[in-house]
């Protein structure tokens, strides 16, 4: 096995894959909004960036997503036998266009769970801003980091975290159901929901960013359900009148100025140079919080 000791551990927590709409860049600001509780649930987990930033686990933790490849990857990382096979293969996988092409082909043609887990991990971590739909999405850079290409260094960093992801997921319940059903199923006075649905279509440029999109009707149903839950919750998204009912019901509103990295990294965007992304791709993320007066103490 290729030794991993010489690979530097990333300075901050990272999710297993890059993901459109992921909250890795603001997770450290979201986590303090999470109240204490017994059960932690992410009904739309995606790559679960907030979960990976939790300083300590909740007693019971649930990650759910409708995307079968996300769930398959998490279950592969979780299962001891599958994980060892996955770890060996990923450790020997190069950051290269050939591997990216192979991953895309597997995702188009294979039903084998282990093959798909490898391909999904490679495609989304070697794709441009996490994109993984065509050969042209492969991400190349012209800057170095630790005496190698920046993207190669990031790839090696994720390899270094494989064991951490495995250990962390062994205590988590992973599900593949409709998010509203999951909220209804796990709701209790002791439950804390972190809810990060796909951005409302009218608030973003890319209308086909997710395998499972949510129409406005779904967001409206989500809000109506949240108004009646017994548990605590933090909902993330861009500002939209659909969510204003939560504020009317007394939910706290918190705003974070950030950057839409998918737009900032888009080829041809011309967003180059210090401060260019914040100037031209600035966004305001909003968190609506129920139960926000009690902060989680670690």
C-alpha positions in Angstrom: 0.0 0.0 0.0 1.2 3.5 -0.8 2.2 5.1 2.5 0.0 8.1 3.4 2.2 9.5 6.2 4.0 12.0 3.9 0.7 13.5 2.7 -0.3 16.6 4.6 -3.6 16.4 6.5 -5.9 19.2 5.2 -6.0 22.2 7.5 -9.8 22.2 7.8 -12.6 19.6 7.6 -13.6 18.5 4.1 -16.5 16.6 2.7 -15.7 13.5 0.7 -16.6 15.3 -2.6 -17.0 18.7 -4.1 -20.7 19.4 -4.5 -22.8 22.2 -6.1 -24.4 24.2 -3.3 -22.2 22.7 -0.6 -21.7 24.7 2.5 -18.1 24.0 3.2 -17.0 27.6 2.9 -19.6 28.8 5.6 -20.1 25.6 7.6 -18.0 27.0 10.5 -20.6 29.9 10.7 -23.6 27.6 10.5 -22.5 25.1 13.2 -22.8 27.6 16.0 -26.5 28.2 15.1 -27.3 24.5 15.7 -29.1 24.0 19.1 -28.4 21.1 21.4 -30.4 18.0 21.0 -30.5 14.2 21.0 -31.0 13.5 17.3 -29.3 15.3 14.4 -30.9 15.0 10.9 -29.9 16.3 7.5 -32.8 15.5 5.2 -31.1 16.9 2.1 -27.5 16.1 3.1 -25.7 16.3 -0.3 -22.1 16.0 0.8 -23.1 17.0 4.3 -20.5 19.7 4.7 -22.0 21.0 8.0 -22.1 17.5 9.4 -18.3 17.1 8.8 -17.7 20.4 10.6 -19.5 19.3 13.8 -16.9 19.5 16.7 -18.6 16.6 18.4 -21.2 14.0 17.3 -24.8 14.1 18.4 -26.0 10.9 20.2 -28.1 9.9 17.1 -27.2 11.1 13.6 -29.1 10.7 10.3 -28.0 11.6 6.8 -30.5 11.3 4.0 -30.5 12.1 0.3 -32.5 11.1 -2.8 -29.3 10.9 -4.9 -28.5 7.2 -4.9 -24.8 7.8 -5.8 -24.3 9.9 -2.7 -25.9 7.3 -0.5 -23.9 4.5 -2.2 -20.6 6.4 -1.6 -21.4 7.1 2.1 -22.4 3.4 2.6 -19.2 2.3 0.8 -17.2 4.6 3.2 -19.1 3.2 6.1 -19.0 -0.6 5.5 -15.7 -2.1 6.7 -15.1 -4.5 3.8 -16.2 -2.2 1.1 -14.2 0.6 2.6 -10.9 -1.3 2.5 -11.4 -2.1 -1.2 -12.3 1.5 -1.9 -9.4 2.9 0.1 -6.9 0.7 -1.7 -8.2 1.6 -5.2 -8.5 5.4 -4.5 -5.0 5.5 -2.9 -3.6 4.2 -6.2 -5.8 6.4 -8.4 -3.9 9.3 -10.1 -5.3 12.7 -10.6 -5.5 12.5 -14.4 -7.8 13.1 -17.3 -7.8 9.3 -18.1 -9.1 8.4 -14.7 -11.8 11.1 -15.0 -12.9 9.7 -18.4 -13.0 6.2 -17.0 -15.1 7.5 -14.1 -17.6 9.2 -16.4 -18.0 6.0 -18.4 -18.6 3.9 -15.4 -21.3 6.3 -14.1 -23.0 6.0 -17.5 -22.8 2.2 -17.9 -22.2 0.3 -14.6 -24.6 -0.8 -11.9 -21.9 -2.3 -9.7 -22.0 -0.4 -6.3 -18.2 -0.5 -5.7 -17.5 0.7 -9.2 -19.9 3.5 -9.0 -18.6 4.6 -5.6 -15.1 4.9 -7.0 -16.3 6.6 -10.2 -18.5 9.1 -8.3 -15.6 10.0 -5.9 -13.2 10.5 -8.8 -15.6 12.4 -11.1 -16.7 14.9 -8.5 -13.3 15.5 -7.0 -11.5 15.8 -10.4 -14.3 17.7 -12.1 -14.4 21.5 -12.5 -16.1 22.9 -9.5 -17.4 19.4 -8.7 -19.0 19.1 -12.2 -19.0 15.6 -13.6 -21.1 15.3 -16.8 -18.6 15.5 -19.7 -14.9 15.2 -20.4 -14.5 19.0 -20.6 -15.4 19.2 -16.9 -12.0 17.9 -15.9 -10.3 20.5 -13.8 -6.8 21.7 -14.6 -4.9 24.5 -13.0 -1.8 26.5 -13.6 -0.9 27.2 -10.0 1.1 25.1 -7.6 0.6 24.1 -4.0 3.3 22.2 -1.9 5.5 21.9 -5.1 2.7 20.3 -7.1 -0.4 21.3 -9.1 -3.0 22.7 -6.7 -5.6 20.2 -7.7 -3.3 17.3 -7.3 -2.5 18.4 -3.7 -6.3 18.7 -3.0 -6.8 15.2 -4.3 -4.0 13.8 -2.1 -5.6 15.7 0.9 -8.9 13.9 0.4 -7.0 10.5 0.2 -5.6 11.4 3.6 -9.1 11.8 5.0 -10.5 8.5 3.9 -10.0 6.8 7.3 -11.5 9.8 9.1 -14.7 9.6 6.9 -15.0 5.9 7.6 -14.6 6.2 11.3 -17.1 9.1 11.5 -19.8 7.3 9.3 -19.8 4.1 11.3 -22.0 5.8 13.9 -24.4 7.4 11.4 -27.7 6.1 9.9 -27.8 6.7 6.2 -31.1 6.8 4.3 -32.3 7.3 0.7 -35.9 8.7 1.1 -37.9 11.8 0.3 -36.8 14.6 2.6 -40.3 15.6 3.8 -40.9 12.0 4.8 -37.6 12.0 6.7 -38.5 15.2 8.6 -41.9 13.7 9.5 -40.4 10.4 10.6 -37.6 11.9 12.8 -39.4 14.9 14.3 -39.4 15.1 18.1 -38.7 17.7 20.8 -35.1 16.3 20.9 -34.4 16.5 17.2 -32.2 19.1 15.5 -32.7 19.4 11.7 -30.1 21.0 9.4 -32.1 21.6 6.2 -30.2 22.5 3.0 -32.6 21.8 0.1 -31.6 22.6 -3.5 -31.7 26.4 -4.0 -35.0 27.7 -5.2 -34.8 27.7 -9.0 -35.6 31.4 -9.4 -32.5 32.3 -7.2 -29.8 30.7 -9.3 -28.5 30.6 -12.9 -28.0 26.9 -13.3 -31.5 25.2 -13.4 -30.1 21.7 -13.8 -27.5 21.5 -11.1 -29.0 18.6 -9.2 -30.2 15.2 -10.2 -33.3 15.7 -8.1 -34.5 19.3 -8.4 -37.2 20.9 -6.2 -39.9 23.0 -7.7 -41.4 25.9 -5.8 -44.3 23.7 -4.6 -41.8 21.5 -2.8 -40.3 24.4 -1.0 -43.7 25.6 0.0 -44.6 22.2 1.4 -41.3 22.2 3.3 -42.0 25.6 4.9 -45.5 24.4 5.9 -44.1 21.3 7.5 -41.4 23.2 9.3 -44.0 25.5 10.8 -45.4 22.5 12.6 -42.4 20.6 13.8 -41.7 19.9 17.4 -37.9 19.9 17.0 -35.4 22.6 16.3 -34.1 23.5 12.8 -31.7 25.5 10.7 -32.7 26.1 7.1 -30.2 27.3 4.6 -30.9 29.1 1.3 -31.0 32.3 -0.7 -33.6 34.8 0.3 -37.0 34.2 -1.2 -40.6 35.2 -0.2 -41.4 31.5 0.2 -39.3 31.4 3.3 -40.6 34.6 4.8 -43.4 32.7 6.6 -40.7 31.3 8.9 -39.7 34.9 9.9 -43.4 35.7 10.5 -43.6 32.8 12.8 -40.6 34.0 14.9 -37.7 32.1 13.3 -34.4 34.0 13.6 -32.7 35.2 10.3 -29.0 35.2 9.9 -27.1 36.4 6.8 -23.7 35.4 5.5 -21.9 37.2 2.7 -20.2 34.6 0.5 -19.3 33.7 -3.1 -21.1 31.4 -5.5 -18.1 29.3 -6.2 -19.7 27.5 -9.1 -20.1 30.9 -10.9 -16.7 32.1 -9.8 -14.9 29.0 -11.1 -16.9 28.8 -14.3 -14.6 28.8 -17.3 -14.9 32.0 -19.2 -16.2 33.8 -16.2 -13.0 36.0 -16.2 -13.2 36.1 -12.4 -9.5 36.3 -11.9 -7.4 38.3 -9.4 -7.8 39.1 -5.7 -11.3 40.1 -4.8 -12.8 39.5 -8.3 -15.0 36.6 -7.2 -16.5 38.5 -4.3 -17.1 41.5 -6.5 -18.8 39.7 -9.4 -20.1 36.4 -7.9 -21.1 37.6 -4.4 -24.1 36.0 -2.8 -25.9 36.3 0.5 -26.7 33.0 2.2 -29.5 33.1 4.7 -30.1 30.8 7.6 -33.5 30.7 9.3 -33.3 29.2 12.8 -35.9 27.8 15.1 -34.7 27.2 18.6 -31.9 29.6 18.0 -31.8 31.1 21.5 -30.1 28.0 22.8 -26.7 27.4 21.3 -24.9 24.1 21.2 -22.1 24.0 23.8 -19.1 21.9 23.3 
